[in-house]
Every structure is written in structure tokens, then in C-alpha cells.
């Protein structure tokens, strides 16, 4: 089976069929009392009762700072200046109790365990993330990629060896293991002549492979990278679910290619390797439907991390520079329609074959969370059955996460860990990529304030 793109009409027809089936099932469903509007209103400040005074004040201060676009957009430069002025030790002393403590689980396994145990008591599940990634011009030698692999294998071990949560997950950046430059070249090659997934599976199994279009050095690096991915998958299967992140459009087809090859090899009896779909891209629905078809044709289980996306500005500027059509939806409403449509497709598929499909609804958007919960109820999908779960970033959107946990839904928090120096670039990128979310957390600030005032009144 070739990892090729479908004919333009096929995703549309499949989408209509799935959505049509979903609509008919919804109409036939027994009407249930509309209790979701009350239980998932996300308006109750009591969700923050579990936070200490220090945690409340820290969150309020950081969210206030994040509401200023100038600070978020220039966070990397500001932190660099602060490090120069304060020195490494002084900078760490400043960051550790503030930004670092808000968004990072800890530096060592003991600190991570303490954070995860607290999350577990609140009904939240960790989705650990090694804060390493590469972009064009940042590539390093094989030793660095091997070191990254070892860090990810350690992430698998930590995720699995501690009883923090049922059904542990972790995140994986392919560009931490495979050169971004090669990903770009592969994207060009497979657009002209798609690679057979079996070719990559054979390479993962250790067979020496000649990859069409790659020179000897590139082929050697690709082979090493596939074997790195294979080692991580072997270590995680039947233990930890690996969610592969999407990145930029100029390399995503290559990332999907290797991810689908990993799925073909390791997802025979369950969804252990998942792919990410960025719904702010105009092509996201057709890509999702195509990969669903491929998983069905090849007979492997299919896991999906559904996100809106975080690289909007860079994608638009690059498209304009190269004279291409803007790949991003023109409006927030179009992105919402894209997200909700893909969500409907996956939920319908799960309702029919829960053993074959899984999804994490990875969003801070309250309406999408409510919509998902409502459709789960209509389709009679178990809120904690494993096929559908929700995800938000550590340190953000806790009023949504804690409410979902309270109502019995499976909810994960994306949890980076490592030293201040290791996590700082990751935090800066996440802040800039999610600045629209950071600038829109007024409601969470208001709820934090309400909880703070409640405590102050209680003491007076």
C-alpha cells in the first residue's frame, strides 16, 4: 500500500458518508436530559479550591503578564537579557518558583513524581513531553539524535514505571530524531512518488534499504532515524501511548509517513502510536480521512491527537514569501468548523469500532469540549472508556481540566520536564505559538480571583 494522497473526491465522499451516518444516529438517539450545560459550564471557581495560596497568586501573576502581547512576543529576548544580567544561578532562582513552576513538572524523577502524584489525586493524568525539538538550520549530528532517543526512552520508562495514572501517554517530536532538512526533502519526494509503508517497516526491522531519491548520506541518516523511532516504539508498545506531534506544513507529510509506518508495525492490536492533525490547516480534514482509510485498508488501529494548531503566523508568512496559497483557514469560525467536523468524524468512527479508533480532544476551547461531551453522550461513548480523552497544557485551563475530571472524563495534562536551561526554549516557543490562548485566559483569571476573594472573605 502506497502512502499516497486520495483523489480529491474521495475524502469528500467519505466525509459525507461518515457525517451523514452520524447525523442519522444522532436523530435516532434517545433524548437525554440536557445536563451538560450545567455540569460543563466551566464557571465554578471552586475548581481552584485545590490550589494553595501560593499557586493561586503565582497563576494570577503569570496570566496577567501573559495578557500583554509585547511581553509574550519578546519573551525569548527578555529571558536572554535576564540571564545575562542575573547569571545562570540567579536566573534559575528567578524562574524556578514562577514560570517554571507553573508550566514544568520538575527537573528530576523525584520532583516529577511529586507533581504527578498531586495531579493523580485531582483525577488528572500526565502526558509527559521531553522538551527537545529541531527546526531548519538547527540540525546536529547522529550523536545528538541518539542522545535525544535516550531521553525519550527514559520518558517511556518514567511514564510506565510509576502508578500515576491509568493508560499513560507521552509526546514525541520526530524532528528530535530525524533531521528537519531531510523531512523537507522527503516531503518533496513523496509528493512526486509516494513511498510504500512496507519499505519503512522493513528498514525499522533492520533491513538495509535504498530509499529512492536520497543520496548515500541521507539514506544512512534516514535508516538510523527509523531505527531510533523503532526502539522507542518497541519500548512503549503495550505500556505507553506515543503521541507524535505535527509541526510545519513543509515537513508534515514526511512526519506522517514515518508515523503511519510506525502505526502499521505497532498498532496491530491497539492504538499505541498516534498522529496529530492541525485543524487550522485547510487540508486537515482530507488528510485525516485519508489516513483513516489507510489504517482501515492496512488493518491497523488508528490514534488521533486533534489540535487547532500553533504555527499560524509562520505558515502564513512562509506561504506569502514563496507565492503559495495561504494553507491556514481565513477565520476563527472556519477553524472551529474544521475542528468540529473532524471531531464528529472520529467520534462516529469510535462509536462503531471503539477497539480500532482513539482520539484525544486536545483543546482549550470550552465549546469544543462541551460539543465533544454532548456527542459522546448521544453516541453512547463511555466517558472514561479509553477511546476518547481530553488534553490541555500543564498550568493552563485548569478550570476546564478539573471540571472534566470531576465529571468522570479522562483528562490529560501535557507535562514538560527538565532543567530550567533545557525547558526554557520549549517554554518560549509554546508561549509564542499559544499567545492567542494566553491572551484569552481572562475567564481563568476571573475564576482565580473569585477563589482568592472567597478565601479572603472566609478569613475576615
C-alpha positions, 0 to 999 in steps of 0.5 A: 500500500502506497502512502499516497494522497486520495483523489480529491473526491474521495475524502469528500465522499467519505466525509459525507458518508461518515457525517451523514451516518452520524447525523442519522444516529444522532436523530435516532438517539434517545433524548437525554436530559440536557445536563451538560450545560450545567455540569460543563459550564466551566464557571465554578471557581471552586475548581481552584479550591485545590490550589494553595495560596501560593499557586493561586497568586503565582497563576494570577501573576503569570496570566496577567503578564501573559495578557500583554502581547509585547511581553509574550512576543519578546519573551525569548529576548527578555529571558536572554537579557535576564540571564545575562544580567542575573547569571545562570544561578540567579536566573534559575532562582528567578524562574524556578518558583514562577514560570517554571513552576507553573508550566514544568513538572520538575527537573528530576524523577523525584520532583516529577513524581511529586507533581504527578502524584498531586495531579493523580489525586485531582483525577488528572493524568500526565502526558509527559513531553521531553522538551527537545525539538529541531527546526531548519538550520538547527540540525546536529549530528547522529550523536545528538539524535541518539542522545535525544532517543535516550531521553525519550526512552527514559520518558517511556520508562518514567511514564510506565514505571510509576502508578500515576495514572491509568493508560499513560501517554507521552509526546514525541517530536520526530524532528528530535530524531530525524533531521528537519532538512531531510523531512523537507526533502522527503516531503518533496519526494513523496509528493512526486512518488509516494513511498510504500509503508512496507519499505519503512517497516522493513528498514525499522526491522533492520533491513538495509534499504535504498530509499529512492531519491536520497543520496548515500548520506541521507539514506544512512541518516534516514535508516538510523532515524527509523531505527531510533523511532523503532526502539522507542516504539518497541519500548512503549508498545503495550505500556505507553501511548506515543503521541507524535506531534505535527509541526510545519506544513513543509515537513508534515507529510514526511512526519506522517509517513514515518508515523503511519509506518510506525502505526502499521508495525505497532498498532496491530492490536491497539492504538499505541502510536498516534498522529496529530492533525492541525485543524487550522490547516485547510487540508486537515480534514482530507488528510485525516480521512485519508489516513483513516482509510489507510489504517482501515485498508492496512488493518491497523488501529488508528490514534488521533491527537486533534489540535487547532494548531500553533504555527499560524503566523509562520505558515502564513508568512512562509506561504506569502514569501514563496507565492503559495496559497495561504494553507491556514483557514481565513477565520476563527469560525472556519477553524472551529468548523474544521475542528468540529467536523473532524471531531464528529468524524472520529467520534462516529468512527469510535462509536462503531469500532471503539477497539480500532479508533482513539482520539484525544480532544486536545483543546482549550476551547470550552465549546469544543469540549462541551460539543465533544461531551454532548456527542459522546453522550448521544453516541453512547461513548463511555466517558472514561472508556479509553477511546476518547480523552481530553488534553490541555497544557500543564498550568493552563485551563485548569478550570476546564481540566478539573471540571472534566475530571470531576465529571468522570472524563479522562483528562490529560495534562501535557507535562514538560520536564527538565532543567530550567536551561533545557525547558526554557526554549520549549517554554518560549516557543509554546508561549509564542505559538499559544499567545492567542490562548494566553491572551484569552485566559481572562475567564481563568483569571476571573475564576482565580480571583473569585477563589482568592476573594472567597478565601479572603472573605472566609478569613475576615 
